[in-house]
């Protein structure tokens, strides 16, 4: 029996422009999340940057059931690349398509 991994996607907006297509910045964000969450919850959540929608908004994926941990970790992440940046979660969904539709409506 083959099981499909269930993912949740979070649309996140930053207070400053962030380029999440740069692997260096993605690693910095992951280190910030790891320092807040701890190793086991971070491993279970498996956060990955899925898409960059504009210079401030991006989508991050997480395993289902751990999306709240990632949203909380992002709220406490205050620095990225040596700059002060605030992150807040706009919406959570089960598909990237619905987040992109919401993005078009909001922005």
DSSP file (Angstrom, degrees, kcal/mol; ACC not computed):
  #  RESIDUE AA STRUCTURE BP1 BP2  ACC     N-H-->O    O-->H-N    N-H-->O    O-->H-N    TCO  KAPPA ALPHA  PHI   PSI    X-CA   Y-CA   Z-CA
    1    1 A X              0   0    0      0, 0.0     2,-0.5     0, 0.0     0, 0.0   0.000 360.0 360.0 360.0 128.8    0.0    0.0    0.0
    2    2 A X        -     0   0    0      2,-0.0     2,-0.4     0, 0.0     0, 0.0  -0.855 360.0-157.9-101.3 127.9    1.4    3.4   -1.0
    3    3 A X        -     0   0    0     -2,-0.5     2,-0.4     3,-0.0     0, 0.0  -0.865  10.9-135.8-105.5 138.1    0.6    6.4    1.2
    4    4 A X        -     0   0    0     -2,-0.4     2,-0.3     1,-0.0    -2,-0.0  -0.753  25.0-115.0 -90.0 136.3    0.8    9.9   -0.1
    5    5 A X        -     0   0    0     -2,-0.4     2,-0.6     1,-0.1    -1,-0.0  -0.544  26.6-139.8 -70.4 130.2    2.5   12.5    2.1
    6    6 A X        -     0   0    0     -2,-0.3    58,-2.1    58,-0.1     2,-0.3  -0.824  25.2-174.4 -95.2 125.9    0.0   15.0    3.3
    7    7 A X  E     -A   63   0A   0     -2,-0.6     2,-0.4    87,-0.2    56,-0.2  -0.814  17.0-151.8-118.1 156.3    1.4   18.5    3.3
    8    8 A X  E     -A   62   0A   0     54,-2.9    54,-2.5    -2,-0.3     2,-0.4  -0.967  13.8-147.9-123.6 146.1    0.1   21.9    4.5
    9    9 A X  E     -AB  61  93A   0     84,-3.4    84,-2.7    -2,-0.4     2,-0.5  -0.939   5.5-158.6-120.1 136.2    1.2   25.2    2.9
   10   10 A X  E     -AB  60  92A   0     50,-2.9    50,-2.4    -2,-0.4     2,-0.6  -0.953  10.9-144.7-116.6 127.2    1.6   28.5    4.7
   11   11 A X  E     -AB  59  91A   0     80,-3.1    79,-3.2    -2,-0.5    80,-1.0  -0.828  27.8-170.5 -88.8 121.4    1.5   31.8    2.9
   12   12 A X  E     -AB  58  89A   0     46,-3.1    46,-2.4    -2,-0.6     2,-0.4  -0.922  13.1-159.2-120.3 136.1    4.0   34.0    4.8
   13   13 A X  E     -AB  57  88A   0     75,-2.7    75,-2.2    -2,-0.4     2,-0.3  -0.939   9.7-150.9-114.0 139.3    4.6   37.7    4.5
   14   14 A X  E     - B   0  87A   0     42,-2.2    73,-0.2    -2,-0.4     4,-0.1  -0.740  19.3-131.3-104.8 155.0    7.8   39.4    5.7
   15   15 A X  S    S+     0   0    0     71,-2.0     2,-0.3    -2,-0.3    72,-0.1   0.770  96.1  34.7 -75.3 -25.8    8.1   43.0    6.9
   16   16 A X  S    S-     0   0    0     70,-0.3     2,-0.3    40,-0.1    -2,-0.1  -0.780 105.4 -83.3-119.1 165.6   11.1   43.5    4.6
   17   17 A X        -     0   0    0     -2,-0.3     2,-0.4     2,-0.0    39,-0.2  -0.553  48.7-175.8 -72.8 134.1   11.8   42.2    1.2
   18   18 A X        -     0   0    0     37,-2.8     2,-0.9    -2,-0.3    36,-0.1  -0.991  22.4-144.0-130.7 137.9   13.4   38.7    1.3
   19   19 A X    >   +     0   0    0     -2,-0.4     3,-1.4     1,-0.1     6,-0.2  -0.818  19.6 177.3-103.4  93.8   14.6   36.6   -1.6
   20   20 A X  T 3  S+     0   0    0     -2,-0.9    -1,-0.1     1,-0.3    29,-0.1   0.335  70.7  77.1 -82.4   8.7   13.7   33.1   -0.7
   21   21 A X  T 3  S+     0   0    0      4,-0.0     2,-0.6     5,-0.0    -1,-0.3   0.460  76.6  90.0 -90.2  -2.2   15.0   31.8   -4.0
   22   22 A X  S <> S-     0   0    0     -3,-1.4     4,-1.8     1,-0.1     3,-0.5  -0.848  73.1-147.7 -93.0 120.7   18.5   32.2   -2.6
   23   23 A X  H  > S+     0   0    0     -2,-0.6     4,-2.2     1,-0.2     5,-0.2   0.798  96.1  60.5 -59.5 -29.4   19.6   28.9   -0.8
   24   24 A X  H  > S+     0   0    0      2,-0.2     4,-1.8     1,-0.2    -1,-0.2   0.924 106.9  44.1 -63.6 -44.8   21.7   31.0    1.7
   25   25 A X  H  > S+     0   0    0     -3,-0.5     4,-2.3    -6,-0.2    -2,-0.2   0.856 110.6  55.1 -70.1 -34.3   18.6   32.8    3.0
   26   26 A X  H  X S+     0   0    0     -4,-1.8     4,-2.5     2,-0.2    -1,-0.2   0.923 108.2  49.2 -63.1 -43.5   16.6   29.6    3.1
   27   27 A X  H  X S+     0   0    0     -4,-2.2     4,-2.3     2,-0.2    -2,-0.2   0.893 109.7  51.8 -62.5 -39.7   19.2   28.0    5.3
   28   28 A X  H  X S+     0   0    0     -4,-1.8     4,-2.0     2,-0.2    -1,-0.2   0.907 110.4  48.2 -63.1 -41.6   19.2   31.1    7.6
   29   29 A X  H  X S+     0   0    0     -4,-2.3     4,-2.3     1,-0.2    -2,-0.2   0.912 111.0  50.8 -64.8 -41.8   15.4   30.9    7.9
   30   30 A X  H  X S+     0   0    0     -4,-2.5     4,-2.6     1,-0.2    -2,-0.2   0.880 108.5  52.0 -64.1 -37.3   15.6   27.1    8.6
   31   31 A X  H  X S+     0   0    0     -4,-2.3     4,-2.3     2,-0.2    -1,-0.2   0.894 108.6  51.0 -65.1 -38.8   18.3   27.8   11.3
   32   32 A X  H  X S+     0   0    0     -4,-2.0     4,-1.4     2,-0.2    -2,-0.2   0.922 112.8  45.7 -62.7 -44.0   16.0   30.4   13.0
   33   33 A X  H  X S+     0   0    0     -4,-2.3     4,-3.1     1,-0.2     5,-0.4   0.910 112.3  51.3 -65.1 -42.0   13.1   27.9   13.0
   34   34 A X  H  X S+     0   0    0     -4,-2.6     4,-2.1     1,-0.2    -2,-0.2   0.881 106.8  53.5 -62.9 -39.3   15.4   25.1   14.3
   35   35 A X  H  < S+     0   0    0     -4,-2.3    -1,-0.2     1,-0.2    -2,-0.2   0.838 116.9  38.1 -67.6 -31.1   16.6   27.3   17.2
   36   36 A X  H  < S+     0   0    0     -4,-1.4    -2,-0.2    -5,-0.2    -1,-0.2   0.918 124.3  36.0 -83.4 -45.5   13.0   28.0   18.3
   37   37 A X  H  < S-     0   0    0     -4,-3.1     4,-0.3    -5,-0.2    -3,-0.2   0.865 101.0-130.0 -78.3 -37.2   11.4   24.7   17.7
   38   38 A X     X  -     0   0    0     -4,-2.1     4,-1.5    -5,-0.4     5,-0.2  -0.278  32.8 -73.0  97.1 166.1   14.2   22.3   18.6
   39   39 A X  H  > S+     0   0    0      2,-0.2     4,-2.5     1,-0.2     5,-0.2   0.913 123.0  48.0 -69.7 -46.1   15.4   19.3   16.6
   40   40 A X  H  > S+     0   0    0      2,-0.2     4,-2.4     1,-0.2     5,-0.2   0.950 115.5  41.9 -66.9 -50.1   12.6   16.8   16.9
   41   41 A X  H  > S+     0   0    0     -4,-0.3     4,-2.2     1,-0.2    -1,-0.2   0.876 115.7  52.0 -63.4 -34.1    9.6   19.1   16.1
   42   42 A X  H  X S+     0   0    0     -4,-1.5     4,-2.4     2,-0.2     5,-0.4   0.927 110.6  47.7 -64.7 -43.8   11.6   20.7   13.3
   43   43 A X  H  < S+     0   0    0     -4,-2.5    -2,-0.2     1,-0.2    -1,-0.2   0.904 113.2  48.1 -62.8 -42.4   12.4   17.2   11.9
   44   44 A X  H  < S+     0   0    0     -4,-2.4    -1,-0.2     1,-0.2    -2,-0.2   0.870 114.4  45.7 -67.6 -36.5    8.8   16.1   12.1
   45   45 A X  H  < S-     0   0    0     -4,-2.2    18,-2.8    -5,-0.2    -2,-0.2   0.869  85.5-164.7 -74.6 -37.0    7.5   19.4   10.5
   46   46 A X     <  -     0   0    0     -4,-2.4     2,-0.2    16,-0.2    -3,-0.1   0.947  12.1-155.6  50.7  62.2   10.1   19.3    7.7
   47   47 A X        +     0   0    0     -5,-0.4     2,-0.3    15,-0.1    15,-0.2  -0.467  17.9 175.2 -72.3 137.5    9.6   22.9    6.6
   48   48 A X  E     -C   61   0A   0     13,-1.9    13,-3.6    -2,-0.2     2,-0.6  -0.998  35.7-117.9-139.7 137.9   10.6   23.7    2.9
   49   49 A X  E     +C   60   0A   0     -2,-0.3    11,-0.3    11,-0.3     3,-0.1  -0.684  33.9 178.9 -75.7 121.0   10.2   26.9    1.0
   50   50 A X  E     -     0   0A   0      9,-2.6     2,-0.3    -2,-0.6    10,-0.2   0.808  55.5  -6.2 -97.0 -34.7    7.9   26.0   -1.9
   51   51 A X  E     -C   59   0A   0      8,-1.5     8,-3.1    45,-0.0     2,-0.5  -0.993  49.8-135.0-160.8 153.6    7.4   29.2   -3.8
   52   52 A X  E     +C   58   0A   0     -2,-0.3     6,-0.3     6,-0.2     3,-0.1  -0.976  19.9 180.0-112.7 118.8    8.2   32.9   -3.9
   53   53 A X        -     0   0    0      4,-2.0     2,-0.3    -2,-0.5     5,-0.2   0.865  66.3 -25.1 -91.8 -39.9    5.1   35.0   -4.8
   54   54 A X  S    S-     0   0    0      3,-1.8    -1,-0.3   -36,-0.1   -36,-0.1  -0.848  86.2 -69.9-152.0-166.4    6.7   38.5   -4.6
   55   55 A X  S    S+     0   0    0     -2,-0.3   -37,-2.8     1,-0.2     3,-0.1   0.730 131.8  25.9 -68.9 -18.8    9.6   40.2   -2.9
   56   56 A X  S    S+     0   0    0    -39,-0.2   -42,-2.2     1,-0.1     2,-0.4   0.608 111.9  69.7-113.7 -17.6    7.8   39.9    0.6
   57   57 A X  E     +A   13   0A   0    -44,-0.2    -4,-2.0   -39,-0.0    -3,-1.8  -0.878  53.1 159.2-112.8 132.9    5.5   37.0    0.3
   58   58 A X  E     -AC  12  52A   0    -46,-2.4   -46,-3.1    -2,-0.4     2,-0.4  -0.935  33.2-121.7-143.1 166.9    6.5   33.3    0.0
   59   59 A X  E     -AC  11  51A   0     -8,-3.1    -9,-2.6    -2,-0.3    -8,-1.5  -0.934  21.7-168.8-114.2 133.5    5.0   29.9    0.6
   60   60 A X  E     -AC  10  49A   0    -50,-2.4   -50,-2.9    -2,-0.4     2,-0.3  -0.971  10.8-145.6-121.6 137.5    6.4   27.3    3.0
   61   61 A X  E     +AC   9  48A   0    -13,-3.6   -13,-1.9    -2,-0.4     2,-0.3  -0.739  19.9 172.2-102.9 151.5    5.4   23.7    3.2
   62   62 A X  E     -A    8   0A   0    -54,-2.5   -54,-2.9    -2,-0.3   -16,-0.2  -0.977  40.4 -87.1-149.6 157.6    5.2   21.5    6.3
   63   63 A X  E >   -A    7   0A   0    -18,-2.8     3,-1.9    -2,-0.3   -56,-0.2  -0.386  59.1 -91.1 -65.2 145.7    3.9   18.1    7.2
   64   64 A X  T 3  S+     0   0    0    -58,-2.1    -1,-0.1     1,-0.3   -58,-0.1  -0.334 113.4  29.0 -61.5 135.9    0.2   18.0    8.1
   65   65 A X  T 3  S+     0   0    0     -3,-0.1    -1,-0.3    -2,-0.0     4,-0.1   0.190 111.6  68.3  98.9 -14.7   -0.3   18.5   11.9
   66   66 A X    <>  +     0   0    0     -3,-1.9     4,-1.6   -21,-0.1     3,-0.2   0.283  63.5 100.5-117.6   7.5    2.8   20.6   12.3
   67   67 A X  H  > S+     0   0    0      1,-0.2     4,-2.3    -4,-0.2     5,-0.2   0.823  80.2  56.8 -65.4 -30.3    1.8   23.7   10.4
   68   68 A X  H  > S+     0   0    0      2,-0.2     4,-2.3     1,-0.2    -1,-0.2   0.884 104.1  53.0 -68.3 -36.5    1.0   25.5   13.7
   69   69 A X  H  > S+     0   0    0     -3,-0.2     4,-2.7     2,-0.2    -2,-0.2   0.911 110.1  47.7 -62.1 -42.0    4.5   24.9   15.0
   70   70 A X  H  X S+     0   0    0     -4,-1.6     4,-2.6     2,-0.2    -2,-0.2   0.912 110.9  50.7 -67.2 -42.1    5.9   26.4   11.8
   71   71 A X  H  X S+     0   0    0     -4,-2.3     4,-1.6     2,-0.2    -1,-0.2   0.907 113.2  46.4 -61.4 -41.1    3.6   29.4   12.1
   72   72 A X  H  X S+     0   0    0     -4,-2.3     4,-1.3     2,-0.2    -2,-0.2   0.911 111.9  50.6 -67.4 -42.5    4.6   29.9   15.7
   73   73 A X  H  X S+     0   0    0     -4,-2.7     4,-0.9     1,-0.2    -2,-0.2   0.882 109.2  51.5 -62.4 -38.8    8.3   29.5   14.9
   74   74 A X  H  < S+     0   0    0     -4,-2.6    13,-0.6     1,-0.2     3,-0.3   0.859 105.1  56.3 -66.7 -34.5    8.0   32.1   12.1
   75   75 A X  H  < S+     0   0    0     -4,-1.6    -1,-0.2     1,-0.2    -2,-0.2   0.833 111.8  43.1 -65.5 -31.0    6.4   34.6   14.5
   76   76 A X  H  < S+     0   0    0     -4,-1.3     2,-0.6    -3,-0.2    -1,-0.2   0.565  88.3 100.7 -92.1 -10.0    9.4   34.3   16.8
   77   77 A X     <  +     0   0    0     -4,-0.9    10,-0.5    -3,-0.3     3,-0.1  -0.678  42.0 164.8 -76.0 118.2   12.0   34.4   14.0
   78   78 A X        +     0   0    0     -2,-0.6     7,-2.3     8,-0.1     2,-0.4   0.540  50.0  55.0-115.7 -11.3   13.3   38.0   14.1
   79   79 A X  E     +D   84   0B   0      5,-0.2     2,-0.3   -51,-0.1     5,-0.2  -0.968  47.4 171.3-130.8 143.9   16.5   38.1   12.1
   80   80 A X  E >  S-D   83   0B   0      3,-2.4     3,-1.5    -2,-0.4   -55,-0.1  -0.917  77.3 -10.0-149.5 121.9   17.4   37.0    8.6
   81   81 A X  T 3  S-     0   0    0     -2,-0.3     3,-0.1     1,-0.3   -56,-0.0   0.838 127.8 -56.4  60.1  35.4   20.7   37.7    6.9
   82   82 A X  T 3  S+     0   0    0      1,-0.3     2,-0.3     0, 0.0    -1,-0.3   0.482 117.0 108.0  78.3   2.8   21.7   40.1    9.8
   83   83 A X  E <  S-D   80   0B   0     -3,-1.5    -3,-2.4   -67,-0.0     2,-0.5  -0.825  77.1-109.0-111.3 151.8   18.6   42.3    9.3
   84   84 A X  E     +D   79   0B   0     -2,-0.3     2,-0.4    -5,-0.2    -5,-0.2  -0.690  47.6 167.5 -78.4 123.5   15.6   42.6   11.5
   85   85 A X        -     0   0    0     -7,-2.3     2,-0.4    -2,-0.5   -71,-0.0  -1.000  23.8-150.8-138.9 136.8   12.7   41.0    9.7
   86   86 A X        -     0   0    0     -2,-0.4   -71,-2.0     2,-0.0     2,-0.4  -0.904  11.1-160.5-108.2 139.0    9.2   40.0   11.0
   87   87 A X  E     +B   14   0A   0    -13,-0.6     2,-0.4   -10,-0.5   -73,-0.2  -0.935  10.2 178.0-116.5 139.2    7.3   37.1    9.6
   88   88 A X  E     -B   13   0A   0    -75,-2.2   -75,-2.7    -2,-0.4     2,-0.5  -0.998  28.6-121.5-141.7 144.2    3.6   36.5    9.8
   89   89 A X  E     -B   12   0A   0     -2,-0.4   -77,-0.2   -77,-0.2     3,-0.1  -0.665  22.6-177.8 -84.8 126.2    1.4   33.8    8.4
   90   90 A X  E     -     0   0A   0    -79,-3.2     2,-0.3    -2,-0.5    -1,-0.2   0.884  65.7 -10.0 -88.6 -45.9   -1.5   35.1    6.2
   91   91 A X  E     -B   11   0A   0    -80,-1.0   -80,-3.1     2,-0.0     2,-0.4  -0.995  52.7-146.6-155.8 151.1   -3.2   31.8    5.4
   92   92 A X  E     +B   10   0A   0     -2,-0.3     2,-0.3   -82,-0.2   -82,-0.2  -0.965  28.5 161.4-120.7 139.8   -2.8   28.1    5.6
   93   93 A X  E     -B    9   0A   0    -84,-2.7   -84,-3.4    -2,-0.4     3,-0.0  -0.939  47.2-121.3-150.5 170.2   -4.0   25.6    3.0
   94   94 A X  S    S+     0   0    0     -2,-0.3     2,-0.3   -86,-0.2   -87,-0.2   0.547  96.1  44.2 -91.9 -10.2   -3.7   22.1    1.7
   95   95 A X     >  -     0   0    0    -86,-0.1     4,-1.0     1,-0.1   -86,-0.1  -0.976  67.8-139.3-135.9 150.2   -2.8   23.2   -1.8
   96   96 A X  H  > S+     0   0    0     -2,-0.3     4,-2.4     1,-0.2     5,-0.2   0.842 102.6  64.2 -71.2 -33.8   -0.4   25.8   -3.3
   97   97 A X  H  > S+     0   0    0      1,-0.2     4,-2.2     2,-0.2    -1,-0.2   0.909 100.9  48.5 -58.3 -45.1   -3.0   26.6   -5.9
   98   98 A X  H  > S+     0   0    0      1,-0.2     4,-2.1     2,-0.2    -1,-0.2   0.849 110.8  51.7 -67.5 -31.8   -5.5   27.9   -3.4
   99   99 A X  H  X S+     0   0    0     -4,-1.0     4,-2.4     2,-0.2    -1,-0.2   0.892 109.1  49.8 -68.9 -38.6   -2.8   30.1   -1.8
  100  100 A X  H  X S+     0   0    0     -4,-2.4     4,-2.0     2,-0.2    -2,-0.2   0.881 110.3  50.8 -66.9 -36.8   -1.9   31.5   -5.1
  101  101 A X  H  X S+     0   0    0     -4,-2.2     4,-1.6     2,-0.2    -2,-0.2   0.916 111.4  47.8 -64.0 -43.2   -5.6   32.3   -5.8
  102  102 A X  H  X S+     0   0    0     -4,-2.1     4,-2.6     1,-0.2     5,-0.2   0.884 108.3  55.5 -63.7 -38.8   -5.8   34.0   -2.4
  103  103 A X  H  X S+     0   0    0     -4,-2.4     4,-2.9     1,-0.2    -1,-0.2   0.916 106.3  50.4 -59.7 -44.3   -2.6   35.9   -3.1
  104  104 A X  H  < S+     0   0    0     -4,-2.0    -1,-0.2     1,-0.2    -2,-0.2   0.864 113.1  46.8 -63.6 -35.5   -4.2   37.3   -6.3
  105  105 A X  H  < S+     0   0    0     -4,-1.6    -2,-0.2     2,-0.2    -1,-0.2   0.893 118.2  40.1 -72.4 -40.1   -7.3   38.4   -4.4
  106  106 A X  H  <        0   0    0     -4,-2.6    -2,-0.2     1,-0.2    -3,-0.2   0.918 360.0 360.0 -77.4 -44.6   -5.4   40.1   -1.5
  107  107 A X     <        0   0    0     -4,-2.9    -3,-0.2    -5,-0.2    -1,-0.2   0.412 360.0 360.0-104.3 360.0   -2.6   41.7   -3.5
